[in-house]
Amino acid sequence: MHILILGGTGGIGSALIKTYLSQDAVNHIHATYHNSHPTIEHPQLTWLRTDVSKDSDVAKLSETVGPLDIVINAVGMLHSGDMMPEKTITQFDSDFFNQNIATNVLPTLLIAKHLSPKLKSKTLNYFVTVSAKIGSIEDNNLGGWISYRSSKAALNMALKTISIEWKNKKFNTCVFAFHPGTTDTNLSKPFQRNVPEGNLQTPEKVAAALINLLQQLSLKDNGKFFSYDGTEIPW
Ligand SMILES: NC(=O)c1ccc[n+]([C@@H]2O[C@H](COP(=O)([O-])OP(=O)(O)OC[C@H]3O[C@@H](n4cnc5c(N)ncnc54)[C@H](OP(=O)(O)O)[C@@H]3O)[C@@H](O)[C@H]2O)c1
């Protein structure tokens, strides 16, 4: 298996790399990093510095990788510097909103644009982005976090739209969104005290859940949104 993991330096991305590297079925992993220096080294792992929100960087990335069985996008942001997700619309900031869109939506669109020729056409393959249940419009009963929420809703629509286009073009690709649950990473650090005891997942557990899901899903699951426990989430 040949795998590309975007955001390999993140909490979830690095757990995915470590878990996959322990599996015999894996031939090679390409992984991207942006600002953090990668710490995992392995003969079957190649790191590529890529700003996945930049068209030219993603175009370059697509020239570097060979045919792929699995693409997992684990890039994302919730807060940056001193900017925290909004509690009310009065805290809305257009730069912060644009940063959420650039980090949470653009990469999936750009990798779909540039990497589609690299997805193996003759065998089942997977194109996954780590989204968040908070991006489900139907599930929104709480409000708040409007920039992150809106960016994940836009990401979900992008994935659904790509899944329909590729199905019509008879690709062998299963496209889906994955919700990891609240996971112990830098992204969730400032909010972990609000998480009920026992509900904070380890990145290792989340990686195992996604890898297990990938082993079970087929083309009939194209265009769906799955939680870490395998249940389907309404878009
Ligand atoms: N943790 C949670 O509780 C939780 C819950 C629901 C959904 N999610 C989603 O899960 C995904 C992974 O999150 P995480 O918790 O693993 O976060 P994380 O530990 O903060 O990792 C974020 C990753 O995104 C990368 N990144 C950010 N901007 C980038 C850019 N422009 N180009 C390339 N890479 C970029 C970072 O790379 P560098 O560090 O190299 O810059 C890092 O690898 C996100 O989409 C997040 O929304 C997380």
The ligand as an ORCA input file, in Angstrom:
! r2SCAN-3c Opt
* xyz 0 1
  N      -8.098     17.254     18.229
  C      -9.433     17.246     18.263
  O     -10.058     17.211     19.346
  C     -10.215     17.278     16.978
  C     -11.613     17.168     17.044
  C     -12.339     17.193     15.858
  C     -11.687     17.351     14.658
  N     -10.329     17.476     14.613
  C      -9.677     17.679     13.321
  O      -8.608     16.775     13.176
  C      -7.626     17.322     12.275
  C      -6.232     17.125     12.880
  O      -6.177     17.869     14.059
  P      -5.125     17.617     15.255
  O      -5.910     17.578     16.482
  O      -4.196     16.507     14.909
  O      -4.369     19.026     15.195
  P      -2.827     19.451     15.382
  O      -2.137     18.501     16.279
  O      -2.871     20.892     15.748
  O      -2.223     19.278     13.889
  C      -2.543     20.164     12.855
  C      -1.721     19.790     11.626
  O      -2.096     20.674     10.548
  C      -0.899     21.103      9.901
  N      -1.123     22.359      9.168
  C      -1.768     23.477      9.599
  N      -1.781     24.404      8.615
  C      -1.135     23.850      7.545
  C      -0.828     24.279      6.223
  N      -1.193     25.482      5.782
  N      -0.160     23.435      5.414
  C       0.220     22.225      5.832
  N      -0.046     21.735      7.060
  C      -0.708     22.558      7.898
  C       0.115     21.216     11.010
  O       1.421     21.197     10.447
  P       2.694     21.884     11.175
  O       2.553     21.604     12.645
  O       3.874     21.198     10.549
  O       2.651     23.339     10.852
  C      -0.205     19.941     11.808
  O       0.434     18.829     11.190
  C      -8.031     18.788     12.060
  O      -8.666     18.932     10.823
  C      -9.027     19.047     13.179
  O      -9.982     20.038     12.831
  C      -9.570     17.441     15.753
*
